[in-house]
Amino acid sequence: MGEGLLQPLHLLVILAIAIFIFGPKKLPELGKGLGEGIRGFKDALNGGMSSEGSKAKEAPKQIEEKSSVEK
């Protein structure tokens, strides 16, 4: 028997159980919600750690806005 936690046969069984429980119409909505949740979590992690980098990106925008207002 192959090693590893999630082998292809395991993934097929999990998919079959998910289809049985939620139905094929509900699975895309669940996948979308899960993807958005993971994306939001990653954005929150990156945003909290690199606050200095985001401030540096905002500074040139502020300078450009001021120069366009003066014209």
Residue frames relative to the residue before (quaternion, step in Angstrom):
aa qw qx qy qz dx dy dz
M 1.0000 0.0000 0.0000 0.0000 0.00 0.00 0.00
G 0.5007 -0.6846 0.4494 0.2805 3.58 -0.92 0.94
E 0.4396 -0.6884 0.5110 0.2679 3.51 -1.18 0.55
G 0.5447 0.5968 -0.4651 0.3617 3.52 -1.21 0.43
L 0.5442 -0.6527 0.4310 0.3036 3.50 -1.12 0.67
L 0.8097 0.1678 -0.0739 0.5575 3.59 0.80 -0.96
Q 0.0552 -0.7834 0.6187 -0.0198 3.51 -0.28 1.29
P 0.6967 -0.4848 0.3083 0.4295 3.61 -1.16 0.38
L 0.6477 0.5094 -0.3310 0.4597 3.60 0.96 -0.76
H 0.6255 0.5312 -0.3365 0.4620 3.59 1.03 -0.74
L 0.6557 0.5141 -0.3102 0.4577 3.58 0.96 -0.87
L 0.6385 0.5199 -0.3258 0.4646 3.59 1.03 -0.75
V 0.6474 0.5044 -0.3192 0.4739 3.58 0.98 -0.80
I 0.6454 0.5095 -0.3210 0.4700 3.61 0.94 -0.83
L 0.6499 0.5111 -0.3110 0.4687 3.60 0.97 -0.85
A 0.6524 0.5106 -0.3158 0.4625 3.60 0.94 -0.84
I 0.6550 0.4957 -0.3161 0.4747 3.59 0.96 -0.81
A 0.6440 0.5198 -0.3236 0.4586 3.61 0.98 -0.82
I 0.6501 0.4973 -0.3186 0.4780 3.61 0.96 -0.80
F 0.6487 0.5190 -0.3186 0.4564 3.58 1.00 -0.81
I 0.7077 0.4616 -0.2685 0.4625 3.60 0.90 -0.89
F 0.8165 0.2974 -0.1317 0.4770 3.59 0.69 -1.08
G 0.4251 -0.6910 0.4804 0.3331 3.57 1.09 -0.55
P 0.5972 -0.6201 0.3753 0.3435 3.59 -1.08 0.65
K 0.6385 0.5386 -0.3445 0.4285 3.63 1.10 -0.47
K 0.6989 0.4790 -0.2681 0.4585 3.59 1.07 -0.68
L 0.5546 0.6567 -0.3882 0.3323 3.64 1.11 -0.55
P 0.6579 0.4933 -0.3534 0.4461 3.70 0.82 -0.72
E 0.6370 0.5205 -0.3320 0.4617 3.59 1.03 -0.71
L 0.6505 0.5069 -0.3123 0.4715 3.57 1.00 -0.81
G 0.6506 0.5170 -0.3096 0.4621 3.58 0.99 -0.82
K 0.6458 0.5164 -0.3144 0.4662 3.56 1.00 -0.82
G 0.6630 0.5043 -0.2981 0.4661 3.57 0.94 -0.88
L 0.6502 0.5071 -0.3112 0.4724 3.57 1.00 -0.81
G 0.6553 0.5154 -0.3062 0.4596 3.58 0.96 -0.85
E 0.6561 0.4989 -0.3076 0.4754 3.59 0.97 -0.83
G 0.6401 0.5297 -0.3221 0.4538 3.57 1.04 -0.75
I 0.6610 0.4916 -0.2984 0.4820 3.56 0.96 -0.88
R 0.6490 0.5185 -0.3135 0.4602 3.58 0.97 -0.86
G 0.6554 0.5056 -0.3055 0.4707 3.58 0.97 -0.82
F 0.6350 0.5255 -0.3224 0.4655 3.57 1.04 -0.78
K 0.6618 0.4945 -0.3056 0.4734 3.59 0.95 -0.86
D 0.6426 0.5175 -0.3234 0.4633 3.60 0.98 -0.82
A 0.6508 0.5106 -0.3185 0.4629 3.57 1.00 -0.79
L 0.6431 0.5105 -0.3235 0.4703 3.58 1.01 -0.77
N 0.6886 0.4716 -0.2820 0.4731 3.58 0.88 -0.91
G 0.6579 0.5207 -0.3075 0.4489 3.59 0.97 -0.77
G 0.6773 0.4951 -0.2937 0.4582 3.58 1.00 -0.76
M 0.7117 0.4631 -0.2605 0.4595 3.56 1.05 -0.71
S 0.7930 0.2832 -0.1442 0.5197 3.59 1.00 -0.71
S 0.1222 0.8204 -0.5489 0.1039 3.59 0.79 0.93
E 0.6135 0.5423 -0.3532 0.4526 3.60 1.12 -0.58
G 0.6447 0.5275 -0.3188 0.4522 3.58 1.03 -0.77
S 0.6627 0.4896 -0.3168 0.4699 3.57 1.00 -0.73
K 0.6166 0.5318 -0.3515 0.4621 3.59 1.07 -0.61
A 0.6427 0.5199 -0.3221 0.4614 3.56 1.03 -0.76
K 0.6501 0.5062 -0.3214 0.4666 3.59 1.06 -0.65
E 0.6587 0.5270 -0.3117 0.4374 3.58 1.08 -0.70
A 0.5878 0.6211 -0.3656 0.3674 3.60 1.05 -0.70
P 0.6829 0.4603 -0.3249 0.4650 3.68 0.78 -0.80
K 0.6104 0.5462 -0.3590 0.4475 3.59 1.05 -0.64
Q 0.6565 0.5087 -0.3153 0.4592 3.57 0.96 -0.84
I 0.6369 0.5191 -0.3284 0.4659 3.58 1.01 -0.77
E 0.6532 0.5117 -0.3122 0.4625 3.59 0.95 -0.87
E 0.6501 0.5193 -0.3231 0.4509 3.58 0.98 -0.81
K 0.6554 0.5142 -0.3087 0.4591 3.58 0.97 -0.85
S 0.6782 0.4887 -0.3027 0.4577 3.57 0.94 -0.84
S 0.6562 0.4951 -0.3233 0.4687 3.60 1.04 -0.65
V 0.6248 0.5269 -0.3397 0.4655 3.60 1.12 -0.58
E 0.6603 0.5264 -0.3076 0.4385 3.60 1.00 -0.79
K 0.6226 0.5699 -0.3380 0.4164 3.61 1.11 -0.58
